[in-house]
């Protein structure tokens, strides 16, 4: 049983959740403590049923082929000279550097020691390996604290949170113990969701007819044994959750990939695999992550998609009527209002113009033989033209050879206007398309896409700055516009490792992945007892007794499996904000800037903080790329300093 003895002298801080966010704040507390509270005394309790540092997502007991979505060189938990924060900079190793310097002696599992020795800067580490790095970061942060600060790690779940008469917070744990804290930081990371009415109908239908249905969830955390070998399984969703599913149901069932003499990947089945019939809104997987270096001139600071430009574009955001034919290219749902007032298309146009700048600068300066004018002349004209305007289209047509002209419509919706008479025809087209996307991020001749990725990353950082500084002032429509831009960023920049899409091609050739196309629709046939999938890409339907929605569940702090959060809401100490897009998506309301949990009255709680995807308030990210002045570090530093100041007050 876990308990902490109440103290009239030593203040207590509790973290609910022991993943990267809590680890990052703990590191910042260690860095700032002596400056802000010399010779101070503090007890810190960290509560999580999973190991401290990595938490659930990066836990050690998961399949070895579950990988990070970042390269080893692009992951760090430590500040560097680029970070602009009030606290001291305390450099530490990025994941790759840690693997080289510490990995072999800090890790006990033999397979992870081997991974440490074979890792390169461009490797995509296993999640288990990332968990080892994060556990080390947690241990280092704890060891860096001064003698007056003690940290207690509780391997249990928090199941209730109540407030005592003196205002202190009382946590009840799953092992029956209790903790009393002056301040509690809620940092549970990704929460389990709940099913909406349609999903409950799907589950009931599958139960009645002897099939199986898997609602949106973290694919790596659910049992997949209900999907038998050889069975057809309809899959809705083609993002990273699908990539995990694909790996678990193939490599995870004993199959293996082998590189052939011609360089192509071949899959050797075990016979235990089902057949996945996958489709989505776009009908194609997220684009693979680029690792190509730029060959031309670096793009420099953000030019168009700045914080101030986004503020102006999103001011007085009004709902748009939906994209009309011929309106400026934008993600699904973005539009320009007929009266010219600011809408999602304006914010999208800033992003698209920044994206195009990076693409064309790399094309002109890295591959000048494929252009018909100088970069200086093109750039001068480009800067003065609106995105997707007639003038910009003329400029591109006169300056860039046809194969290299940027076409965002085709990039975003490559299956639009294509309809296939059979699944086999679509399969052949998809294999060619996926091969092209892999070539785009691996062949130096395609480095213009690396230029685009760089400027899109910087535009995303500008949006992050806006959310941190002004998130509370943005209207729901403005936030929806930002979500759509973030979705494009995820589609283009946060896709799987390139070799995962090579595996997809190999599985398609083996007949174990089939494609359903774009704008997939799934219905039930009660008489036949099957799910029926159709799409805009196929003239035929496909039927199966098994159906998986391969995507993360939306956070639901009301109906999901988060008793601490739902209990706070029920007691009137917190409130939830719903989503216009889903009936079962509710996030905890936290105040922008300082992340204090907010009551229904709008009053922020003085002792409760919430940071993570389950909360509003603008908290972002869990890892950072070195040298990018990441908001993750600045948020953690501000949070750590605030906590120290607040907790030293009673002393």
Buried (B, 14 or more C-beta within 10 A) or exposed (E): EBEBEEEEEBBBBBBBBBBBBBBBBBBBBBBBBBEBBEEBBBBBBBBBBBBBBBBBBBBBEBBBEBBBBBBBBBBBBBBBEBBEBEBEBBEBBBBBBBBBEBBEEBBEEEEBBEBBEEBEBEBBBBBBBBBBBBBBBBBBBBEBBBEBBEBBBBBBBBBBBBBEEEEBBBBBBBBEBBBBBBBBBBBBBBBBBBBBEEBBEBBEBBEEBEBBBBBBBBBBEBEBEBBEEEBBBBBBBBBBBBBBBBBBBBBBBEBEBEEEEEEEBBBEBBEBBBBBBBBBBBBBBBBBBBBBEBBBEEBEEBBBBBBEBBBEBBBEBEBBEEBEEEBBBBBEBBBBBEEEEBBBBBBBBBBBBBBBBBBBBBBBBBBEEBBEBEBEEBBEBBEEBEBBEEEBEEBBEEBBEEEBBBEBEEBBBBBBEBBBEEBEBBBBBBBEBBBEBBEBBBEEEBBBBBBBBBBBBBBBBBBBBBBBBBBBEBBEBBBBBBBBBBBBBBBBBBBBBBBBBBBBBBBBBBEBBBBBBBBBEBEBEEEEBBBBBBBBBBEEEBBBBBBBBBBBBBBBBBBBEBBBBBBBBEEEBBBBBEBEEBBBBBBBBBBBBEBBBBBEEEEBBEBBBBBBBBBBBBBBBBBBBBEBBBBBBBBBBBBBBBBBEBBBEEE
